[in-house]
Amino acid sequence: MEFFCYHRDRPGSLPVRNELLERHWSYMDQYASEMIARGPAFAGDGETPTGSVHILDLPDPAAARAFAFDEPNYQAGVYRDVLLRRWRNLLGRTMWDFPGGPATGNRYLVLGLGPDPASDPDTPPDSDDLIAYGPLLSDDGSAWLGTAALVRAPDGETARGVLTAGRYADIEVHVWEFGGRR
């Protein structure tokens, strides 16, 4: 089962986040073989962390909850909330398989949140710049609740365009970068 996890940072938590960086990476190392994508998200300035994205293939919802809530930054109060949803990998690859590699161009996390339950989006026809793409699903995987995409784009507005305007109650765009140890 695939899961999308977005830990949203609590304002003012950067010192604790920095202090726990090695513990966070060590925790993530335990899930290396299950990772589809990972990495930090930032505000428009590209410097201020807004959260941490992890897309994983795990055995069941209990394993996904354990992953999300046992994470050291979560345990220390770095995050204000967690978006944890079933997900479907429409590209069928990991971020490490992305032909554009980890360093070319600007990268973004684009989240489109509900409300049209009749819409289960297909992969956009021009998917050369998609790093990861798929629907956010209900716990049992039967209802579409939104879409999550990691995309290479020249700017945030272009990244936003990967999702159909008017289909979502809200679309968030965050600067994103490939995660992992530096």
N, C-alpha and C positions, 0 to 999 in steps of 0.2 A: 504494500500500500504506500502510495506517495503522499507526502505531507508538505505543506508550506508553513513555515514558522517565521514570523516577523516580531522580534522583540523590539518594542519602541522605547527609546531612551527617556528617562526622567530628566527634566531640565536640571542642570547643575551637577550631574553625576559623572562628568568626565574624569575628575581626579580618581574616583573609585574604579572606573572602567580602566584607566591607565594602570592603576595598581594591580589589577587582576588580569592583565593581558596574558601573561604566561599561563595562568590557571585556565583561562578561557580557551586558549589554543590547545592546551593539554587535554581538556575535556573534549574539544572538537576532534582531536586526533583519534579518539576512541570510536568515532563515527565516520572515519575517512572512507571506508568502503561503501557506506550507505549514502554518501553525499551526491546530490545531483548538482547543486550550486550552493554557494555561500559567499558572504561578504558584507562589509559595513555599508550603511546608507548614510548620506549626509544632507544637510540643508543646501540651499542654492549656492552658498559660498564655497561648497566643496570641502569645508574644514570642520564644521560643527556636526558631530555625529547625531543622527536621528534614530538610529536603530541598527539591527543586525538581522540579515536574511539568511535563512537556512532552508534548503529544500532537500528532503531526504526520502529514501525508500526504507520504510520500517515495517516490522511484522504486523502491527496493529495499533489502534488508537491509544492503548495504554502505554505502549513504547514511545509513541509520539509525545504524550503528555509528560512522561518521565524525562525525555530528552529536553523538552521546553522548560520544565519547572525545576529540574535539578541543575541546570546550567549555572555556573558560579556567579555570573553577573546578575542573573535573576535572583539568586539566593541572597546576594548582597544589596539588593534594592536599586541596582543601576537602571532597571527597566520600569517604566510606568505601567505597561500592559503588554500582553502577548496576543497576537493574532495567529491562531493555530487552526488550520483548515486542511481537510483532505484536498488533494491536488491531482491533476492528471497531466503527465508530461507529454504534451502534444508533439514535441520535437523529437522525442525518443533518444535524447543524448544528454550528456552532462555539460557543464560549462567548460570543462577541460577539452571537450570535443568541438567547441565553437571554432569555426574556421578562422575567425578574426583574431584569435589569440587573446591573451589577457591585457594587452597594453595599447592596442590601436584604437583611437577615437574615444569619445566621451561615452560613459555608461550610465544607465538609469534604471531604477526600479519604478515600475508603473503599476499601480494598484487601482483597479476599477471595482467599486463595491456596489452590488445589487442595483436596482431591485427587480429587474425583469426576469422572473423565474423561467420563462419560456425560452430564454436565450442561452444556448450552450455554444459559445463561440468556437468556430473552427480556427485553425491557424491562418493568419493573414496570408494572402497570396505572395506577397513580397517578404519572405522571412529570412533573407540573408543577414539582416542585422539583429535577429532575435537570438539571444543567448539562452534563455529559458522562457517558456510560454505555456500557460495552461489555466484551466478553470479552477476557481476556488469552490469547493463543494461542501455540502452539509456533512455532518459526522458519518452518516451511513452512505455517503457518496451519491445519493439519488437526486439532490437538488443543487442547481447552480446558484452560487451566491455572489459571484464576481469573477474577476480575472487577475492573474498576477503575471507580469512580464519583466524580464531583464533584457534590456535592449541597448544596442549601440546606436547613437544618434548624434547629430551635430549640436543639438540643444534640447532643453527640456520640453519645449513646445512640440518639436518634431517627435520626441519620444512619446508624448501624450497621444499623438495621432495614431499610434499603433492600436489604440482602443477606439471603438466606434462611439463618436459623440452622441449623447442622448440616450444611450443604452444603460448608463450608470447613474446612480444617485450622486456619486462623488468619484473623482479620479485624483489620486495622489501621485506626484512625481518627485522622486528623490534621486540625487546624485548617488551612484553606486559604484563600487569597485570590486574586482575579484578578491575574494578573501583567502585566508590561509596565512601561514607563517611567512614572514618577510625574510 
